[in-house]
Amino acid sequence: MATDQAHVPAAGELTESGERRRDFIYIATGAFAAVGAATVAWPLINQMNPSADVLALASIDVDLAAVQPGQAIKISWRGLPVFARNLTQAEQDAANKVPVASLRDPQTLAERTKEGHTNWLITLGVCTHLGCVPLGAGEGETKGDFGGYFCPCHGSQYDTAARIRSGPAPKNLEVPQYAFKSPTSVTIG
């Protein structure tokens, strides 16, 4: 006995329209959760961006015209001291005579200065041992045995190219990013 009755789904059995409805609900719920997560995450991520006062210190312009050969000035950049030294020809020659292979952190003077401005050595004034500020940039300060910088905290000594020559410091004084805008004007950062 055959009957022409439409199939009625049993309990728990889904029809094609029921499956589509459930898929839509899953997708809508997932999309809603993703938007909610993004809304919560954005302020947390955005707060890690540097503030306006930090961005303002990202770079500074320095006029070096008043710095005579053999003199250095101290500049504050990003809360750190920066030494800008106008090397004499004798200081450049002394730095170039040092065998690079004998250095703890081998770098030539040319690698630490800009082409055409080899008399200007610009470094962070932070000892690479424990972060003290070395002497040697100010008038009458001890320059150490190598004529560069001397760290009074633990005795690290740097040469005229600010390369580590003795003491516990593991590396040379760091050279920040900088660019000359004119022969005596430099932008640091």
VMD Tcl script that builds the backbone (N, CA, C; Angstrom):
set m [mol new atoms 567]
animate dup $m
set s [atomselect $m all]
$s set {name element resname resid chain x y z} {
  {N N MET 1 A 0.800 -1.157 0.000}
  {CA C MET 1 A 0.000 0.000 0.000}
  {C C MET 1 A 0.864 1.249 0.000}
  {N N ALA 2 A 0.780 1.907 -1.034}
  {CA C ALA 2 A 1.564 3.119 -1.174}
  {C C ALA 2 A 0.702 4.322 -0.900}
  {N N THR 3 A 1.282 5.247 -0.198}
  {CA C THR 3 A 0.566 6.488 0.063}
  {C C THR 3 A 1.382 7.631 -0.475}
  {N N ASP 4 A 0.719 8.647 -0.882}
  {CA C ASP 4 A 1.400 9.829 -1.401}
  {C C ASP 4 A 1.436 10.933 -0.349}
  {N N GLN 5 A 1.912 10.631 0.792}
  {CA C GLN 5 A 2.004 11.643 1.846}
  {C C GLN 5 A 3.405 12.248 1.842}
  {N N ALA 6 A 3.479 13.536 2.207}
  {CA C ALA 6 A 4.774 14.222 2.309}
  {C C ALA 6 A 5.526 13.689 3.522}
  {N N HIS 7 A 6.818 13.647 3.374}
  {CA C HIS 7 A 7.651 13.138 4.470}
  {C C HIS 7 A 7.673 14.144 5.610}
  {N N VAL 8 A 7.345 13.717 6.782}
  {CA C VAL 8 A 7.379 14.554 7.979}
  {C C VAL 8 A 8.625 14.161 8.753}
  {N N PRO 9 A 9.520 15.158 9.058}
  {CA C PRO 9 A 10.752 14.814 9.759}
  {C C PRO 9 A 10.466 14.346 11.174}
  {N N ALA 10 A 11.251 13.372 11.571}
  {CA C ALA 10 A 11.144 12.851 12.935}
  {C C ALA 10 A 11.866 13.804 13.877}
  {N N ALA 11 A 11.694 13.612 15.159}
  {CA C ALA 11 A 12.351 14.466 16.152}
  {C C ALA 11 A 13.863 14.367 15.985}
  {N N GLY 12 A 14.558 15.518 15.934}
  {CA C GLY 12 A 16.009 15.535 15.785}
  {C C GLY 12 A 16.462 15.515 14.345}
  {N N GLU 13 A 15.608 15.231 13.424}
  {CA C GLU 13 A 15.975 15.197 12.015}
  {C C GLU 13 A 15.734 16.593 11.440}
  {N N LEU 14 A 16.744 17.093 10.712}
  {CA C LEU 14 A 16.633 18.447 10.174}
  {C C LEU 14 A 16.257 18.425 8.705}
  {N N THR 15 A 15.559 19.454 8.340}
  {CA C THR 15 A 15.255 19.628 6.927}
  {C C THR 15 A 16.314 20.530 6.333}
  {N N GLU 16 A 16.316 20.655 5.035}
  {CA C GLU 16 A 17.296 21.509 4.359}
  {C C GLU 16 A 17.159 22.952 4.804}
  {N N SER 17 A 15.942 23.431 4.991}
  {CA C SER 17 A 15.756 24.817 5.428}
  {C C SER 17 A 16.216 24.996 6.874}
  {N N GLY 18 A 16.074 23.972 7.686}
  {CA C GLY 18 A 16.538 24.027 9.069}
  {C C GLY 18 A 18.049 24.081 9.155}
  {N N GLU 19 A 18.718 23.342 8.274}
  {CA C GLU 19 A 20.174 23.379 8.237}
  {C C GLU 19 A 20.666 24.748 7.814}
  {N N ARG 20 A 20.042 25.346 6.852}
  {CA C ARG 20 A 20.434 26.683 6.399}
  {C C ARG 20 A 20.234 27.702 7.511}
  {N N ARG 21 A 19.160 27.587 8.229}
  {CA C ARG 21 A 18.874 28.515 9.316}
  {C C ARG 21 A 19.939 28.389 10.408}
  {N N ARG 22 A 20.312 27.168 10.773}
  {CA C ARG 22 A 21.320 26.959 11.810}
  {C C ARG 22 A 22.681 27.467 11.326}
  {N N ASP 23 A 23.058 27.229 10.073}
  {CA C ASP 23 A 24.317 27.742 9.531}
  {C C ASP 23 A 24.358 29.260 9.619}
  {N N PHE 24 A 23.254 29.906 9.277}
  {CA C PHE 24 A 23.193 31.363 9.347}
  {C C PHE 24 A 23.394 31.850 10.786}
  {N N ILE 25 A 22.764 31.175 11.724}
  {CA C ILE 25 A 22.895 31.579 13.133}
  {C C ILE 25 A 24.347 31.415 13.591}
  {N N TYR 26 A 25.021 30.327 13.206}
  {CA C TYR 26 A 26.430 30.132 13.564}
  {C C TYR 26 A 27.305 31.229 12.969}
  {N N ILE 27 A 27.094 31.536 11.710}
  {CA C ILE 27 A 27.904 32.561 11.039}
  {C C ILE 27 A 27.651 33.930 11.666}
  {N N ALA 28 A 26.397 34.251 11.920}
  {CA C ALA 28 A 26.072 35.542 12.533}
  {C C ALA 28 A 26.672 35.647 13.928}
  {N N THR 29 A 26.616 34.584 14.699}
  {CA C THR 29 A 27.191 34.589 16.047}
  {C C THR 29 A 28.706 34.759 15.979}
  {N N GLY 30 A 29.354 34.067 15.063}
  {CA C GLY 30 A 30.811 34.186 14.902}
  {C C GLY 30 A 31.215 35.588 14.481}
  {N N ALA 31 A 30.468 36.173 13.544}
  {CA C ALA 31 A 30.779 37.529 13.087}
  {C C ALA 31 A 30.595 38.527 14.227}
  {N N PHE 32 A 29.546 38.377 14.988}
  {CA C PHE 32 A 29.282 39.260 16.112}
  {C C PHE 32 A 30.413 39.149 17.143}
  {N N ALA 33 A 30.875 37.945 17.412}
  {CA C ALA 33 A 31.966 37.723 18.367}
  {C C ALA 33 A 33.273 38.334 17.848}
  {N N ALA 34 A 33.526 38.217 16.546}
  {CA C ALA 34 A 34.750 38.783 15.969}
  {C C ALA 34 A 34.748 40.305 16.076}
  {N N VAL 35 A 33.615 40.925 15.776}
  {CA C VAL 35 A 33.510 42.384 15.890}
  {C C VAL 35 A 33.691 42.803 17.345}
  {N N GLY 36 A 33.104 42.067 18.264}
  {CA C GLY 36 A 33.261 42.367 19.684}
  {C C GLY 36 A 34.705 42.233 20.139}
  {N N ALA 37 A 35.370 41.185 19.694}
  {CA C ALA 37 A 36.777 40.976 20.067}
  {C C ALA 37 A 37.649 42.098 19.514}
  {N N ALA 38 A 37.399 42.505 18.276}
  {CA C ALA 38 A 38.169 43.601 17.678}
  {C C ALA 38 A 37.924 44.902 18.430}
  {N N THR 39 A 36.694 45.130 18.834}
  {CA C THR 39 A 36.359 46.341 19.574}
  {C C THR 39 A 37.081 46.381 20.918}
  {N N VAL 40 A 37.219 45.252 21.562}
  {CA C VAL 40 A 37.920 45.174 22.839}
  {C C VAL 40 A 39.429 45.245 22.625}
  {N N ALA 41 A 39.946 44.599 21.594}
  {CA C ALA 41 A 41.393 44.521 21.370}
  {C C ALA 41 A 41.989 45.838 20.889}
  {N N TRP 42 A 41.270 46.609 20.107}
  {CA C TRP 42 A 41.844 47.830 19.527}
  {C C TRP 42 A 42.386 48.791 20.579}
  {N N PRO 43 A 41.642 49.154 21.625}
  {CA C PRO 43 A 42.222 50.059 22.628}
  {C C PRO 43 A 43.461 49.476 23.315}
  {N N LEU 44 A 43.483 48.167 23.513}
  {CA C LEU 44 A 44.653 47.553 24.141}
  {C C LEU 44 A 45.880 47.645 23.243}
  {N N ILE 45 A 45.690 47.447 21.965}
  {CA C ILE 45 A 46.811 47.543 21.020}
  {C C ILE 45 A 47.214 49.004 20.814}
  {N N ASN 46 A 46.237 49.876 20.690}
  {CA C ASN 46 A 46.511 51.291 20.428}
  {C C ASN 46 A 47.258 51.950 21.581}
  {N N GLN 47 A 47.043 51.520 22.799}
  {CA C GLN 47 A 47.726 52.135 23.931}
  {C C GLN 47 A 49.224 51.860 23.922}
  {N N MET 48 A 49.680 50.894 23.115}
  {CA C MET 48 A 51.106 50.600 23.019}
  {C C MET 48 A 51.837 51.541 22.074}
  {N N ASN 49 A 51.124 52.339 21.291}
  {CA C ASN 49 A 51.756 53.309 20.400}
  {C C ASN 49 A 52.423 54.405 21.217}
  {N N PRO 50 A 53.508 54.988 20.708}
  {CA C PRO 50 A 54.166 56.055 21.459}
  {C C PRO 50 A 53.261 57.280 21.562}
  {N N SER 51 A 53.373 57.970 22.683}
  {CA C SER 51 A 52.559 59.158 22.893}
  {C C SER 51 A 53.114 60.328 22.088}
  {N N ALA 52 A 52.371 61.410 22.029}
  {CA C ALA 52 A 52.757 62.570 21.222}
  {C C ALA 52 A 54.055 63.188 21.723}
  {N N ASP 53 A 54.274 63.220 23.028}
  {CA C ASP 53 A 55.510 63.812 23.533}
  {C C ASP 53 A 56.730 62.969 23.179}
  {N N VAL 54 A 56.555 61.672 23.088}
  {CA C VAL 54 A 57.663 60.800 22.674}
  {C C VAL 54 A 57.948 60.983 21.182}
  {N N LEU 55 A 56.902 61.057 20.379}
  {CA C LEU 55 A 57.091 61.262 18.947}
  {C C LEU 55 A 57.759 62.603 18.662}
  {N N ALA 56 A 57.484 63.599 19.487}
  {CA C ALA 56 A 58.100 64.907 19.294}
  {C C ALA 56 A 59.609 64.838 19.487}
  {N N LEU 57 A 60.076 63.915 20.308}
  {CA C LEU 57 A 61.508 63.754 20.547}
  {C C LEU 57 A 62.150 62.735 19.615}
  {N N ALA 58 A 61.415 62.255 18.638}
  {CA C ALA 58 A 61.930 61.211 17.759}
  {C C ALA 58 A 63.171 61.663 17.004}
  {N N SER 59 A 63.241 62.928 16.649}
  {CA C SER 59 A 64.435 63.442 15.989}
  {C C SER 59 A 64.663 64.888 16.426}
  {N N ILE 60 A 65.921 65.285 16.420}
  {CA C ILE 60 A 66.262 66.664 16.762}
  {C C ILE 60 A 67.261 67.183 15.739}
  {N N ASP 61 A 67.227 68.484 15.530}
  {CA C ASP 61 A 68.186 69.156 14.660}
  {C C ASP 61 A 69.218 69.846 15.545}
  {N N VAL 62 A 70.486 69.678 15.198}
  {CA C VAL 62 A 71.570 70.245 15.991}
  {C C VAL 62 A 72.481 71.049 15.069}
  {N N ASP 63 A 72.802 72.270 15.499}
  {CA C ASP 63 A 73.750 73.111 14.763}
  {C C ASP 63 A 75.124 72.920 15.394}
  {N N LEU 64 A 76.055 72.415 14.606}
  {CA C LEU 64 A 77.397 72.106 15.105}
  {C C LEU 64 A 78.423 73.176 14.756}
  {N N ALA 65 A 77.975 74.319 14.221}
  {CA C ALA 65 A 78.890 75.343 13.737}
  {C C ALA 65 A 79.836 75.862 14.812}
  {N N ALA 66 A 79.394 75.943 16.049}
  {CA C ALA 66 A 80.217 76.502 17.120}
  {C C ALA 66 A 81.230 75.517 17.688}
  {N N VAL 67 A 81.146 74.244 17.329}
  {CA C VAL 67 A 82.040 73.223 17.888}
  {C C VAL 67 A 83.348 73.224 17.094}
  {N N GLN 68 A 84.417 73.618 17.763}
  {CA C GLN 68 A 85.732 73.711 17.135}
  {C C GLN 68 A 86.399 72.335 17.093}
  {N N PRO 69 A 87.370 72.124 16.186}
  {CA C PRO 69 A 88.094 70.850 16.162}
  {C C PRO 69 A 88.705 70.538 17.532}
  {N N GLY 70 A 88.502 69.294 17.982}
  {CA C GLY 70 A 88.991 68.867 19.283}
  {C C GLY 70 A 87.966 69.046 20.396}
  {N N GLN 71 A 86.868 69.714 20.107}
  {CA C GLN 71 A 85.822 69.922 21.105}
  {C C GLN 71 A 84.652 68.971 20.874}
  {N N ALA 72 A 83.831 68.833 21.916}
  {CA C ALA 72 A 82.629 68.005 21.830}
  {C C ALA 72 A 81.506 68.714 22.586}
  {N N ILE 73 A 80.283 68.389 22.221}
  {CA C ILE 73 A 79.126 68.901 22.949}
  {C C ILE 73 A 78.256 67.726 23.371}
  {N N LYS 74 A 77.487 67.959 24.425}
  {CA C LYS 74 A 76.522 66.962 24.888}
  {C C LYS 74 A 75.133 67.462 24.524}
  {N N ILE 75 A 74.329 66.575 23.965}
  {CA C ILE 75 A 72.966 66.889 23.550}
  {C C ILE 75 A 72.061 65.860 24.225}
  {N N SER 76 A 70.857 66.239 24.555}
  {CA C SER 76 A 69.902 65.281 25.092}
  {C C SER 76 A 68.918 64.913 23.988}
  {N N TRP 77 A 68.793 63.627 23.719}
  {CA C TRP 77 A 67.886 63.121 22.687}
  {C C TRP 77 A 67.195 61.880 23.233}
  {N N ARG 78 A 65.866 61.894 23.247}
  {CA C ARG 78 A 65.069 60.796 23.792}
  {C C ARG 78 A 65.447 60.478 25.234}
  {N N GLY 79 A 65.861 61.492 25.967}
  {CA C GLY 79 A 66.241 61.308 27.360}
  {C C GLY 79 A 67.627 60.718 27.550}
  {N N LEU 80 A 68.381 60.578 26.465}
  {CA C LEU 80 A 69.731 60.015 26.531}
  {C C LEU 80 A 70.748 61.075 26.137}
  {N N PRO 81 A 71.942 61.029 26.741}
  {CA C PRO 81 A 72.983 61.953 26.297}
  {C C PRO 81 A 73.574 61.504 24.962}
  {N N VAL 82 A 73.851 62.473 24.120}
  {CA C VAL 82 A 74.507 62.217 22.836}
  {C C VAL 82 A 75.743 63.102 22.787}
  {N N PHE 83 A 76.874 62.516 22.382}
  {CA C PHE 83 A 78.113 63.271 22.229}
  {C C PHE 83 A 78.330 63.548 20.747}
  {N N ALA 84 A 78.584 64.807 20.414}
  {CA C ALA 84 A 78.949 65.192 19.042}
  {C C ALA 84 A 80.346 65.799 19.129}
  {N N ARG 85 A 81.300 65.111 18.537}
  {CA C ARG 85 A 82.705 65.512 18.645}
  {C C ARG 85 A 83.264 65.871 17.289}
  {N N ASN 86 A 83.937 67.016 17.237}
  {CA C ASN 86 A 84.618 67.465 16.024}
  {C C ASN 86 A 86.071 66.999 16.141}
  {N N LEU 87 A 86.385 65.900 15.485}
  {CA C LEU 87 A 87.709 65.297 15.592}
  {C C LEU 87 A 88.761 66.123 14.866}
  {N N THR 88 A 89.914 66.284 15.489}
  {CA C THR 88 A 91.046 66.928 14.824}
  {C C THR 88 A 91.641 65.921 13.837}
  {N N GLN 89 A 92.495 66.394 12.966}
  {CA C GLN 89 A 93.148 65.478 12.027}
  {C C GLN 89 A 94.023 64.472 12.784}
  {N N ALA 90 A 94.651 64.911 13.879}
  {CA C ALA 90 A 95.486 64.006 14.684}
  {C C ALA 90 A 94.624 62.915 15.326}
  {N N GLU 91 A 93.417 63.251 15.805}
  {CA C GLU 91 A 92.530 62.250 16.395}
  {C C GLU 91 A 92.043 61.261 15.330}
  {N N GLN 92 A 91.764 61.750 14.138}
  {CA C GLN 92 A 91.359 60.861 13.044}
  {C C GLN 92 A 92.492 59.924 12.671}
  {N N ASP 93 A 93.715 60.467 12.573}
  {CA C ASP 93 A 94.879 59.642 12.239}
  {C C ASP 93 A 95.121 58.576 13.304}
  {N N ALA 94 A 94.998 58.955 14.580}
  {CA C ALA 94 A 95.200 58.000 15.679}
  {C C ALA 94 A 94.166 56.878 15.594}
  {N N ALA 95 A 92.918 57.216 15.287}
  {CA C ALA 95 A 91.863 56.200 15.176}
  {C C ALA 95 A 92.113 55.283 13.980}
  {N N ASN 96 A 92.592 55.836 12.890}
  {CA C ASN 96 A 92.826 55.039 11.686}
  {C C ASN 96 A 94.060 54.151 11.791}
  {N N LYS 97 A 94.993 54.480 12.680}
  {CA C LYS 97 A 96.212 53.676 12.842}
  {C C LYS 97 A 95.978 52.404 13.661}
  {N N VAL 98 A 94.889 52.346 14.401}
  {CA C VAL 98 A 94.614 51.186 15.261}
  {C C VAL 98 A 94.241 49.993 14.385}
  {N N PRO 99 A 94.925 48.847 14.536}
  {CA C PRO 99 A 94.541 47.659 13.777}
  {C C PRO 99 A 93.132 47.201 14.195}
  {N N VAL 100 A 92.216 47.188 13.251}
  {CA C VAL 100 A 90.818 46.866 13.537}
  {C C VAL 100 A 90.691 45.466 14.126}
  {N N ALA 101 A 91.528 44.544 13.708}
  {CA C ALA 101 A 91.456 43.171 14.211}
  {C C ALA 101 A 91.786 43.090 15.701}
  {N N SER 102 A 92.484 44.079 16.240}
  {CA C SER 102 A 92.847 44.064 17.656}
  {C C SER 102 A 91.730 44.592 18.559}
  {N N LEU 103 A 90.657 45.101 17.973}
  {CA C LEU 103 A 89.568 45.694 18.755}
  {C C LEU 103 A 88.554 44.650 19.204}
  {N N ARG 104 A 88.005 44.851 20.384}
  {CA C ARG 104 A 86.977 43.962 20.933}
  {C C ARG 104 A 85.712 43.997 20.072}
  {N N ASP 105 A 85.345 45.191 19.628}
  {CA C ASP 105 A 84.182 45.389 18.760}
  {C C ASP 105 A 84.711 46.077 17.503}
  {N N PRO 106 A 85.201 45.297 16.519}
  {CA C PRO 106 A 85.928 45.869 15.393}
  {C C PRO 106 A 85.077 46.743 14.473}
  {N N GLN 107 A 85.444 48.022 14.413}
  {CA C GLN 107 A 84.841 48.978 13.488}
  {C C GLN 107 A 85.887 50.025 13.143}
  {N N THR 108 A 85.890 50.453 11.898}
  {CA C THR 108 A 86.790 51.528 11.496}
  {C C THR 108 A 86.127 52.866 11.802}
  {N N LEU 109 A 86.927 53.925 11.790}
  {CA C LEU 109 A 86.376 55.264 11.978}
  {C C LEU 109 A 85.391 55.581 10.853}
  {N N ALA 110 A 85.696 55.142 9.639}
  {CA C ALA 110 A 84.813 55.396 8.495}
  {C C ALA 110 A 83.442 54.736 8.681}
  {N N GLU 111 A 83.403 53.591 9.350}
  {CA C GLU 111 A 82.125 52.918 9.613}
  {C C GLU 111 A 81.309 53.626 10.685}
  {N N ARG 112 A 81.968 54.453 11.481}
  {CA C ARG 112 A 81.301 55.139 12.587}
  {C C ARG 112 A 80.972 56.590 12.277}
  {N N THR 113 A 81.370 57.071 11.104}
  {CA C THR 113 A 81.088 58.448 10.693}
  {C C THR 113 A 80.433 58.432 9.318}
  {N N LYS 114 A 79.990 59.594 8.873}
  {CA C LYS 114 A 79.367 59.712 7.547}
  {C C LYS 114 A 80.418 60.153 6.530}
  {N N GLU 115 A 80.297 59.628 5.334}
  {CA C GLU 115 A 81.220 59.990 4.264}
  {C C GLU 115 A 81.159 61.495 4.017}
  {N N GLY 116 A 82.321 62.103 3.923}
  {CA C GLY 116 A 82.405 63.548 3.730}
  {C C GLY 116 A 82.349 64.320 5.038}
  {N N HIS 117 A 82.059 63.635 6.122}
  {CA C HIS 117 A 81.978 64.274 7.446}
  {C C HIS 117 A 82.739 63.422 8.464}
  {N N THR 118 A 83.906 62.900 8.070}
  {CA C THR 118 A 84.649 61.989 8.947}
  {C C THR 118 A 85.190 62.687 10.188}
  {N N ASN 119 A 85.165 64.009 10.207}
  {CA C ASN 119 A 85.616 64.715 11.405}
  {C C ASN 119 A 84.525 64.771 12.478}
  {N N TRP 120 A 83.275 64.448 12.127}
  {CA C TRP 120 A 82.174 64.497 13.094}
  {C C TRP 120 A 81.832 63.093 13.578}
  {N N LEU 121 A 82.071 62.850 14.859}
  {CA C LEU 121 A 81.727 61.574 15.475}
  {C C LEU 121 A 80.543 61.812 16.407}
  {N N ILE 122 A 79.425 61.186 16.109}
  {CA C ILE 122 A 78.212 61.350 16.914}
  {C C ILE 122 A 77.858 59.989 17.510}
  {N N THR 123 A 77.843 59.934 18.843}
  {CA C THR 123 A 77.567 58.677 19.539}
  {C C THR 123 A 76.627 58.925 20.715}
  {N N LEU 124 A 75.957 57.860 21.143}
  {CA C LEU 124 A 75.192 57.931 22.383}
  {C C LEU 124 A 76.200 57.977 23.528}
  {N N GLY 125 A 75.960 58.825 24.493}
  {CA C GLY 125 A 76.860 58.963 25.637}
  {C C GLY 125 A 76.481 58.017 26.755}
  {N N VAL 126 A 76.360 56.727 26.422}
  {CA C VAL 126 A 75.969 55.712 27.395}
  {C C VAL 126 A 76.953 54.551 27.290}
  {N N CYS 127 A 77.655 54.288 28.392}
  {CA C CYS 127 A 78.614 53.182 28.408}
  {C C CYS 127 A 77.880 51.872 28.163}
  {N N THR 128 A 78.457 51.036 27.340}
  {CA C THR 128 A 77.800 49.776 26.980}
  {C C THR 128 A 77.972 48.697 28.037}
  {N N HIS 129 A 78.616 49.025 29.158}
  {CA C HIS 129 A 78.743 48.051 30.240}
  {C C HIS 129 A 77.485 48.051 31.106}
  {N N LEU 130 A 77.261 49.153 31.827}
  {CA C LEU 130 A 76.085 49.214 32.694}
  {C C LEU 130 A 75.304 50.516 32.539}
  {N N GLY 131 A 75.585 51.285 31.503}
  {CA C GLY 131 A 74.772 52.462 31.207}
  {C C GLY 131 A 75.182 53.759 31.872}
  {N N CYS 132 A 76.380 53.859 32.408}
  {CA C CYS 132 A 76.854 55.120 32.980}
  {C C CYS 132 A 77.166 56.100 31.844}
  {N N VAL 133 A 77.317 57.368 32.180}
  {CA C VAL 133 A 77.672 58.386 31.187}
  {C C VAL 133 A 79.179 58.610 31.269}
  {N N PRO 134 A 79.905 58.287 30.206}
  {CA C PRO 134 A 81.362 58.466 30.213}
  {C C PRO 134 A 81.763 59.943 30.236}
  {N N LEU 135 A 82.965 60.190 30.716}
  {CA C LEU 135 A 83.561 61.518 30.695}
  {C C LEU 135 A 84.358 61.677 29.412}
  {N N GLY 136 A 84.613 62.919 29.036}
  {CA C GLY 136 A 85.460 63.186 27.874}
  {C C GLY 136 A 84.836 64.145 26.889}
  {N N ALA 137 A 83.552 64.403 26.993}
  {CA C ALA 137 A 82.903 65.333 26.072}
  {C C ALA 137 A 82.985 66.763 26.580}
  {N N GLY 138 A 83.043 66.939 27.895}
  {CA C GLY 138 A 83.093 68.279 28.480}
  {C C GLY 138 A 84.516 68.801 28.580}
  {N N GLU 139 A 84.643 70.105 28.627}
  {CA C GLU 139 A 85.951 70.757 28.749}
  {C C GLU 139 A 86.617 70.337 30.052}
  {N N GLY 140 A 87.843 69.838 29.970}
  {CA C GLY 140 A 88.618 69.461 31.143}
  {C C GLY 140 A 88.289 68.093 31.722}
  {N N GLU 141 A 87.370 67.348 31.133}
  {CA C GLU 141 A 87.029 66.014 31.640}
  {C C GLU 141 A 88.091 65.002 31.230}
  {N N THR 142 A 88.259 63.973 32.046}
  {CA C THR 142 A 89.203 62.899 31.761}
  {C C THR 142 A 88.777 62.166 30.506}
  {N N LYS 143 A 89.735 62.000 29.580}
  {CA C LYS 143 A 89.436 61.301 28.331}
  {C C LYS 143 A 89.996 59.884 28.305}
  {N N GLY 144 A 90.687 59.484 29.365}
  {CA C GLY 144 A 91.237 58.131 29.416}
  {C C GLY 144 A 92.561 58.017 28.702}
  {N N ASP 145 A 93.088 56.817 28.697}
  {CA C ASP 145 A 94.410 56.555 28.113}
  {C C ASP 145 A 94.409 56.624 26.592}
  {N N PHE 146 A 93.256 56.586 25.969}
  {CA C PHE 146 A 93.195 56.523 24.510}
  {C C PHE 146 A 92.644 57.804 23.890}
  {N N GLY 147 A 92.448 58.844 24.706}
  {CA C GLY 147 A 92.060 60.161 24.206}
  {C C GLY 147 A 90.606 60.311 23.808}
  {N N GLY 148 A 89.768 59.346 24.151}
  {CA C GLY 148 A 88.361 59.429 23.758}
  {C C GLY 148 A 87.455 59.710 24.937}
  {N N TYR 149 A 86.945 58.631 25.527}
  {CA C TYR 149 A 86.014 58.750 26.651}
  {C C TYR 149 A 86.429 57.777 27.745}
  {N N PHE 150 A 86.129 58.155 28.983}
  {CA C PHE 150 A 86.457 57.335 30.145}
  {C C PHE 150 A 85.199 57.189 30.992}
  {N N CYS 151 A 84.802 55.948 31.295}
  {CA C CYS 151 A 83.635 55.703 32.128}
  {C C CYS 151 A 84.084 55.616 33.582}
  {N N PRO 152 A 83.653 56.548 34.426}
  {CA C PRO 152 A 84.116 56.552 35.815}
  {C C PRO 152 A 83.513 55.444 36.675}
  {N N CYS 153 A 82.460 54.795 36.209}
  {CA C CYS 153 A 81.807 53.762 37.029}
  {C C CYS 153 A 82.673 52.515 37.185}
  {N N HIS 154 A 83.173 51.984 36.069}
  {CA C HIS 154 A 83.932 50.732 36.135}
  {C C HIS 154 A 85.219 50.769 35.317}
  {N N GLY 155 A 85.602 51.942 34.806}
  {CA C GLY 155 A 86.898 52.106 34.165}
  {C C GLY 155 A 86.987 51.762 32.700}
  {N N SER 156 A 85.878 51.648 31.998}
  {CA C SER 156 A 85.953 51.388 30.557}
  {C C SER 156 A 86.557 52.611 29.867}
  {N N GLN 157 A 87.428 52.339 28.885}
  {CA C GLN 157 A 88.086 53.422 28.168}
  {C C GLN 157 A 87.851 53.257 26.673}
  {N N TYR 158 A 87.509 54.368 26.036}
  {CA C TYR 158 A 87.198 54.395 24.606}
  {C C TYR 158 A 88.212 55.290 23.907}
  {N N ASP 159 A 88.523 54.975 22.650}
  {CA C ASP 159 A 89.485 55.786 21.904}
  {C C ASP 159 A 88.780 56.966 21.234}
  {N N THR 160 A 89.499 57.676 20.367}
  {CA C THR 160 A 88.957 58.881 19.730}
  {C C THR 160 A 87.797 58.569 18.785}
  {N N ALA 161 A 87.641 57.317 18.385}
  {CA C ALA 161 A 86.504 56.906 17.555}
  {C C ALA 161 A 85.393 56.292 18.415}
  {N N ALA 162 A 85.491 56.461 19.750}
  {CA C ALA 162 A 84.521 55.939 20.717}
  {C C ALA 162 A 84.404 54.419 20.650}
  {N N ARG 163 A 85.537 53.761 20.337}
  {CA C ARG 163 A 85.584 52.293 20.327}
  {C C ARG 163 A 86.159 51.817 21.649}
  {N N ILE 164 A 85.613 50.729 22.192}
  {CA C ILE 164 A 86.088 50.198 23.465}
  {C C ILE 164 A 87.517 49.694 23.304}
  {N N ARG 165 A 88.387 50.133 24.228}
  {CA C ARG 165 A 89.785 49.708 24.156}
  {C C ARG 165 A 90.206 48.951 25.415}
  {N N SER 166 A 89.621 49.304 26.575}
  {CA C SER 166 A 89.925 48.557 27.796}
  {C C SER 166 A 88.766 48.723 28.770}
  {N N GLY 167 A 88.710 47.812 29.734}
  {CA C GLY 167 A 87.636 47.847 30.716}
  {C C GLY 167 A 86.553 46.832 30.392}
  {N N PRO 168 A 85.502 46.790 31.206}
  {CA C PRO 168 A 84.488 45.742 31.060}
  {C C PRO 168 A 83.439 45.958 29.965}
  {N N ALA 169 A 83.372 47.122 29.371}
  {CA C ALA 169 A 82.340 47.365 28.349}
  {C C ALA 169 A 82.521 46.405 27.178}
  {N N PRO 170 A 81.443 45.762 26.723}
  {CA C PRO 170 A 81.563 44.776 25.649}
  {C C PRO 170 A 81.567 45.374 24.243}
  {N N LYS 171 A 80.997 46.575 24.072}
  {CA C LYS 171 A 80.851 47.139 22.730}
  {C C LYS 171 A 81.274 48.603 22.700}
  {N N ASN 172 A 81.439 49.112 21.489}
  {CA C ASN 172 A 81.728 50.521 21.273}
  {C C ASN 172 A 80.515 51.357 21.672}
  {N N LEU 173 A 80.747 52.664 21.891}
  {CA C LEU 173 A 79.611 53.547 22.114}
  {C C LEU 173 A 78.747 53.509 20.859}
  {N N GLU 174 A 77.433 53.440 21.042}
  {CA C GLU 174 A 76.510 53.270 19.921}
  {C C GLU 174 A 76.409 54.551 19.091}
  {N N VAL 175 A 76.390 54.382 17.782}
  {CA C VAL 175 A 76.185 55.494 16.859}
  {C C VAL 175 A 74.707 55.517 16.482}
  {N N PRO 176 A 73.988 56.604 16.838}
  {CA C PRO 176 A 72.567 56.663 16.488}
  {C C PRO 176 A 72.393 56.976 15.007}
  {N N GLN 177 A 71.181 56.847 14.510}
  {CA C GLN 177 A 70.909 57.258 13.132}
  {C C GLN 177 A 70.967 58.771 13.069}
  {N N TYR 178 A 71.670 59.285 12.076}
  {CA C TYR 178 A 71.727 60.727 11.893}
  {C C TYR 178 A 72.044 61.023 10.437}
  {N N ALA 179 A 71.734 62.254 10.038}
  {CA C ALA 179 A 72.005 62.691 8.661}
  {C C ALA 179 A 72.353 64.167 8.671}
  {N N PHE 180 A 73.336 64.525 7.884}
  {CA C PHE 180 A 73.721 65.928 7.759}
  {C C PHE 180 A 72.811 66.628 6.765}
  {N N LYS 181 A 72.271 67.789 7.164}
  {CA C LYS 181 A 71.454 68.615 6.273}
  {C C LYS 181 A 72.314 69.663 5.602}
  {N N SER 182 A 73.424 70.034 6.246}
  {CA C SER 182 A 74.399 70.972 5.700}
  {C C SER 182 A 75.739 70.580 6.336}
  {N N PRO 183 A 76.835 71.239 5.975}
  {CA C PRO 183 A 78.130 70.850 6.579}
  {C C PRO 183 A 78.167 70.902 8.108}
  {N N THR 184 A 77.333 71.748 8.735}
  {CA C THR 184 A 77.373 71.835 10.195}
  {C C THR 184 A 75.993 71.671 10.852}
  {N N SER 185 A 75.011 71.181 10.110}
  {CA C SER 185 A 73.687 70.963 10.675}
  {C C SER 185 A 73.328 69.490 10.507}
  {N N VAL 186 A 72.953 68.856 11.597}
  {CA C VAL 186 A 72.684 67.422 11.588}
  {C C VAL 186 A 71.333 67.144 12.239}
  {N N THR 187 A 70.626 66.154 11.693}
  {CA C THR 187 A 69.389 65.679 12.281}
  {C C THR 187 A 69.664 64.315 12.884}
  {N N ILE 188 A 69.423 64.191 14.183}
  {CA C ILE 188 A 69.647 62.937 14.894}
  {C C ILE 188 A 68.290 62.264 15.086}
  {N N GLY 189 A 68.206 61.012 14.707}
  {CA C GLY 189 A 66.960 60.259 14.859}
  {C C GLY 189 A 66.263 59.970 13.563}
}
mol reanalyze $m
mol bondsrecalc $m
mol representation Tube
mol addrep $m
